[in-house]
């Protein structure tokens, strides 16, 4: 492969790569605003100017092709002077309102003004004032005076989202961005422009003015909005999720995520409807009880029924670990009636990221055994058998089956025993005899398998009482283990919830079944030993970007 030299470092590049692309592969930072690896080249910010030997003038690194033997200087005196001049020009009409700007702390303009600017302006005239707080779409506010006309949002709308909704209008220092006449910036991926905007011009209305970036902790996780399993960052302050942002994974979602996943998949974690603790129904009223009593009563109730009188409904919203332990408990009780409800919205799918399956782990649930055993009944059979009075006890994990249909709601009322794991009160939880408070995806360790067969990790971003106790058992100082990030978790309300695998493990112990796990890693190690598709995997192998497994056609979603 050919080589070029950047700042005295020999860099290998592929034919067709530009100077900035070659620099990125070699971890050499060349300042840039308008260039983005997934967008076409516009070359209009000029801050990536570099000096190339034997070329008469400076060139922009984003559009100049790398060539064999080329010698590039990104830190020469000539380059630095030009870069300082460009920064001075960009800042001429900028309002310099960093103290009130949502982008402060993660703003390229702020960073470059500090590292590449002169620190002063020779411009003495009044700055051009542009429209502020413009509602570009249902979720985005636009502050025109902060915009540096990089055109990233315009190119994203056209090239990635496939919805050509934005354009430049006017000329010179009056240029600004707007939607085409009669259009609203409302495509399903519009909020990605708030991520790629290098300044604070485009802001997420849902997150606007809620927190500074340095006041939040960020945790790598997975979006639970559909079976794509987009890689995300969960941003938390005072033990409350404030926003989700996409995390780069070229094998799953690249730099992007849809607006629905960004806005609507985390609000329930801190909602007023959370199940905070466990409940047992007495005299037609759910009363709060402690964990020991709830576990003990559950074990006593389950002993009263034969295996063919019980059914288990798993969940495509729950982790592989949760579903696996549920299946183990069901088998120990002699139960063969096991299935889960699918949540598909026909037609709600596109060629970018969105999938019809609105759950994160349908494939994972099937792989770990959430399906009828031999002579067992599927979901429809379970419903029919409940109505006929043959199934008398139903165990539902992290799903609201009563909301599937009126038929299901009526059938649940005929049961002698209904046990539910739920993070929030819903129709099914309100009908239950026993309700266990289950941890959400943001409060536990575990794995999901997306529709492509990629096993991916979720991690706790929000603290629960269970998590605090686990750390105490390990004698781990919060400072030694997590530092100030965990200290922020400790603030705010913590729910008394446990992951599903832990609840099943406690019930199994009460029933004298062998299922003793201390951590989610222990459960996954058992999955890897028991199920061929997961063999040779562990949490370290899965890592931050996941691990692809081979899926047989018989279990594919």
N, C-alpha and C positions, 0 to 999 in steps of 0.2 A: 504493500500500500504506500501511496505517496506521503511525503512529509512537508510541513512548513515550520517555520520558527516564529513563535510568539513570545516576546519578552525574553529572549535567550533560551526558551524552552522548546525542544523539538517535539512537534505534535503530529501524530498520524491522523489522516483524514480520508474520507471516502470521496470519490469523484462526484462532483455536484454539490458538495457542502460549501456553505459560505464560511467566512472567517469566524463569525460569531458562533456558528454551529460547531466548528472545530475547537474553538476556545472552550465552549461548554463541556465538551467531552473530555477536555484536559483539566477541568476545574479552574480555568482562568476566567476571572470576572471582567467582562467588558460592559460598562454601563449601558443600559438600554431602557427605553420606555415603550416604543411602538412594536418592537419585535416580540413575538411569542412563538414557541416551537410548533404550535398546532395551527397557527394562522398564516395567511399569505403575507408576503413582505410588502410593506408600504413605504418604509424609509423616510418618514416625515418628521421624526423627532430630532435627528442628527446628533444625538448625544453619544452615539457609538462610533464617532469618527476616530480613525486610527491612522497612523503613518505607515506606509508600505514603501520599503526601499525601492528605488528606481521608478517610483510613480511621482509625477510632478506635484500632485495635490493630495491632501488627506482624502480618504475614502470612508464610506460608511460600512462598518463590518457586517451589517445585517444583509446587505445585498451584493457584496463583492465576493465572487467565488474564490475559494482557496485554490492555490496553484502550487505545483511542485517547486520547492526551493524558495518560495516566497518568504520574505523576512518582514515581520510585522512588529511595530512598536505601539503598545497601547498606553505607555506611561512616559513617552518622550516629552520633552519640553514643548515642542510644537503641538503635540496631541493635547496635553494638559491645558495649554492656553486656549485652544479651540473649544475644548470641553467646557472650560470656565465661561467662555463667551456664550456658548449655547445655553448653559444653565442661567446666566444672567438674562438672556432673552426670554427664556421660558417663564422666569419669575417676575418679569416686568409687570404683568397685569394680575398675577396671582394674589389672592387676598391675604395670604400668610396667616390663616386662621387656625393653625395647628391646635391651639388650646381647646377649640370646640369642635374639631373635625373628628369624625368616627374613624378615619383611616390612620390617625396618629399612632405611631408605634409600629405600623406595618406598611408605611407609605414610602414608595420608591423616591418620590420627589423630595421628601423629608431627608431620606438617607443621602441622596446624591447632592442635595443642597449643602449638607454638612461636609461630605467627603470630596466633592468636586466643584463646589461653588466658591465664589470670591468672598462671600459673607457681607457684601454691600451692593447697593444698586446706584447707578448713575442717573436713573430715571427719576426726574423731578415732577413730571406732569401727573395729573389725576389719573388713577387707574381706570380702565374701562370696566364698567359695571354690567353684569349680565344677570339674567333671571336666576333666582334661587328657589329651592324647594319645588321644582317643577315635577308634577306627577307624570312620569313617562309611561308608567303602566300600573297595574294594581299593587305591585310590591316594591317598586323602585322610585326613589326620589333622586332628582338630578339638580346639582348645584353648578350652574354654568360657569361661574367665575373661577372655579377650581379646575375646570377641564383644560388639559394641555393639548387637545386635538390629536391624540395618538391614533385614533380610529380603531382601537382594539374592539370596542363594543360593536361598531358597525360591521367589521369583518366577522366577528363571532356570530352575530345575528344572521348574516348571509351565508357563511361557509359552514358553520357547525350546526346551528339550530335550524337552518333551512327556512328561515322566516325573515325576508329582507324588509325589516321594519324601521330601521334607523338610517339617518343620513346627515351630512353636513349642510348647513344653510349659511348664507351671508359670506363675506370675504374678509381677508386681512385680520385685524385684531378683533373684529366683530363676529368672527366665525363661531358657530355653536352647533350643538347636536339636537335633533328633534326627530319625531316620528314622521312618517309620510302622512299627508292629509287624510284624515279619517281613520288612521291607524292608532292602535295602542300597543305599547311594547309588552305584550302579554303571552308570548310563546312559552311553552312549558319549561324552557331552560334559561329564561331571561336573567335570573339572579346570578348566573355564572359571570355575567359582566361585572358584578360588584366585586368578584374575586380577582378578575384580570385587570380591572381598572387600576392603573398604577398610582392614582391619586384618590382623593375623597370626593370625586365628582358624582359617582354613582354609589348610592348606599341602600342597603337592605332596610326597608321601612320597618320590618318586624324587629330588627335589632338596633335600629337607630337610637343613639343616646342612652343605651342601656349599660354599657360598660366599656372600659378601656381594655385593650388587648393584654396589657401587663397585669391587669387585675384578675385575669382568668387562668385556669389551668386548661390544657388541651390534652385529649386522650385519643389515641388511634382506635377506631372502631369501624363498624359496618352499618350502612343504612338498612333499616328494616321495612322500607316502603314497598319493595317488590323483590322478585327473585333474582334481579341483577346483582344485588349485594354490593352497591357502590362503596368504595373505601372512603371513610370520612374522618374528620376530627370533631370531637365533642368538646365544646367550650363551656366551662363551668365557673360560676362564681357563687360563693355562699351556698354551696351544695345544690345549686339550681342550674339547669342547662339553659343557656341563653342563645346559643346558635349552633348549627351544624355547618361545616364547610367541607368541600370535596378534598380528598387526599389522592395524590398521584398513584395510579396503578394502571399501567398500559395494558395489562391482560384483562381488565375488568371495565373501568370507567374513564381511563385516561385522566384528564384534569377536571372532569365535569360531574355534575349530578343534577337531577331534575328539581324543579321548584317545589313540587309536592313532597319529595323526600326531605328537602331542606327545611320546610316550614311546618309540616304536619305529622312528623313521625316521632317527635320528642315531647310535645306539650303534655301528654298524659303522665309523664314521669313525675312532674310536680303539681299535678292537677288536684283539685279539692276532692275528687272522687277516689283518691288512693285508698287501698285497703291497708290500714296501718295496724297490723296485728292480726290475730286469728279470732274467728267468730264461730259459735255453735248456736243452732236454733233451739230455743226453749220457749214453749208457749207461743209459737208462731212469731218469735222475735229473735233476731240475731244478737247474741250477747258476746262481748269480748272476753276471751280467755287467754291464759298463757300458753306457751308452746308445749310444755310437758303435758298439760291437760288435753290439749287438742290432739296431740300425737297419740296419747293413750286411748282417748275415746274413739279415734279413727280405727286404731288396731282392734279394739273391742267390737266395733260395728262390723268391720270386714270379716271377722271370724264367724259371724252369724249366717253368712251366705255361702252357698256352694259356688264353684267356679263358673258354672253355666248361668248363674243368676246375676253375675257381675259383668259389666262392660267398662272398658277404658277408652277414653278419647284423648289422644295426644294432640300436639299442636305444632303447626308449621311456623308459628311465631316463637316457639321455644327452641333452645339449643339442642344439638345432638346429644349432649350429656344429659339434659333433662329427659328427653324422649327415651334414651337408652335405659336409664334407671327406672322409668315408668314401665317399660316393657319387661324388665327383670322382675319387678314387683308383681306385675300381672301374671307372668309365668309361674312365679313361686306360689301364687294363689290358685293356680290352675285355670286362669282365665284365658280364653282364646278369642273373645270378642274385642278386638282392638282395631281402631282406625282413627283417622283425623279428617276434619272438614277442610275442603279446598276453598280458597277465596280468590276466584278468578273473575275478572271483569272483561267479558268478551269485547274485543275491538279496541280496548284501551291499551294499545301497544304501538311502538314505532320502531324505526330502524336505527335509533340512536342509543337510548338506554332503557326506556320504559318497557315493562313486561306486563302481560295480562295477569299473571300470578302475583297477587299483592301480598305475598308472604316471603320472608327471607330464607326459609329452611324447609320447603316442601320435600325437596330431594333428600336432604339430610334425614328428615323424619322417616322417610321410606327406607333409606339405607340402614338405619339402626333398628328397624323392625316394627315400626308403627304401621302395621297392616294385619289383616285377619290371619290368625294362625290356622292350621289345618282344622277343618270343621267349624271354624269361627265365622262370625258375621261381620260384614262391612258396615259402614255408617247407616245405609238405608235399612239393612237387616236389624241393626241395633234399635233404630227408631221403631220399626215394626214390632220387634219383640217387646219393647217397653210398653207399647200400646196394648199388646196382647197380655201383658202381665207376667211374661216369662223372665224378663230382666227386671230385677227389683232394686239393684244398686248400680249407680253410675258414677265413675270417677272422671272428671273433666279437668284437663290441665291447660290453663292459659288460653282459653278460647270461649267465646260467647255463643254457644250453640243455640241458646234460646232466641237469639236474634236472626237465626237462619230463616225461620218461618214460624207462623202461628202454630203449625202442627208440632214443631219441636217444643215450643213453649208449653203447650198443653200436655205433651207427653212427659216432660220433666216434672210436672205437678203430680203425676201418677206414681212416681217412684217412692219407695220406702226410704231410700238413702241416696242423697246426692252430695258428693264431695267435690269441691272446686278449689283449684289454684287460680288466683287472680291477683293482678297488681292493682286493678281498679274495680270498683263496684259496677256491675252491669246486670242485665236481666238474669243471666244464669247464676251469678253470685247471690243475688237477692232471693232466688228460689232454693238455694242450697241449705243443707243441714249443717255442713261444716265448710267454712271458708278459710283457706290458708293464704297468708299474705306472701305473694311471690315477688322476687326481685325482677326488675325490668332489664332489658338488654343493656342499659347503661349502668347497672349495679352489680354485674357479675362477670366472671370469666366463662368462656365457652366458645363453641364453634358453630358456624353455619356453613351449609353447602349450597352454593348458588346453582342456577339452572344449568350452568356449563360444567358442573362437577368440580368447582374450585372450593376447597375447604379454607375458611377464613376465620380469624380470631375476633372476638369481641372482648373488651376489657372494662373493668369498673371505672367509670368517670365520676359517679356520684356515690357518696358514702351511705351505708346503711348501718344499723345497729349490729347486724350480723357480721359485717365486714370489720367493724371495730373490735368485736369479740375475737374474731379470727386472728387479727394482728396481736391482740393481747395473749392469745394462746401460744403464738410463735415468739413471744417476748421480743417483739420488734418495735423499736422506738419509731414513732412516726417521722421524726427528723432524720434518723439514719436511713429509713427505707424510702421515704418519698420527699423529704425536704419540705420546703415552703408550699409546694403544690398540694401535698396532702393536708397541710395546715389550713388551706383554703377549703378543702372538703369538709373539715371538721366544723366549719361555721354553717349556720343554717339548720333547718330541720332534717333529721335522719329518720327514715321509715324503718319499722320493725318488720323486715321482710327477709326471706331466705330464697336462694335459688331452688328450682324444682328438684334437682338431683339430691340436694341436702334433705329436703322434706321426705322424699321417698326412702332415702337411706335411714332416716330416723324411724320411719314407720316400719321398715323392714327389720330393724334391730328390735323394735318392740314386739314384732311377730316371730323373733328368733330365726330370721332368714339371714343368710350371709351376704351382706351388702354394706361394707364399712369403708366409706371414702372420707378422707379428710379435706381434699381439695379437688377442684375441677380437673386438674391434671391427672389425678388418680383415676377418675372416671374415663377420661379420654385414653389413658393407657390401657384400660380394660377394653374399650371399644377397639383400639388398634389390635389387641390380641384376639378379639372375638370376630371381627368383621374384616374380610379380605380387602375390601376397598380402602380401608384406613390403615392397613398394615404398613409398617416402617415409618409411620407419621408420629410426631409428637408436637408439642407447642413450639419448641425451638425450630423444628423443621418447617412448620407452617409459617412462622415468622410474621412479618408485617404485611407481606403482599400475598400470602396464601400459598396453597399447594394444590396442583391439579391432580385429580384421581381419575382412574378409568371407571366408566359407568357402563354397566350392562344395559342393553335396550329394554329389558324387562322392568327396570326400575326407573327409567328416565321419565322426567316430568314433561 
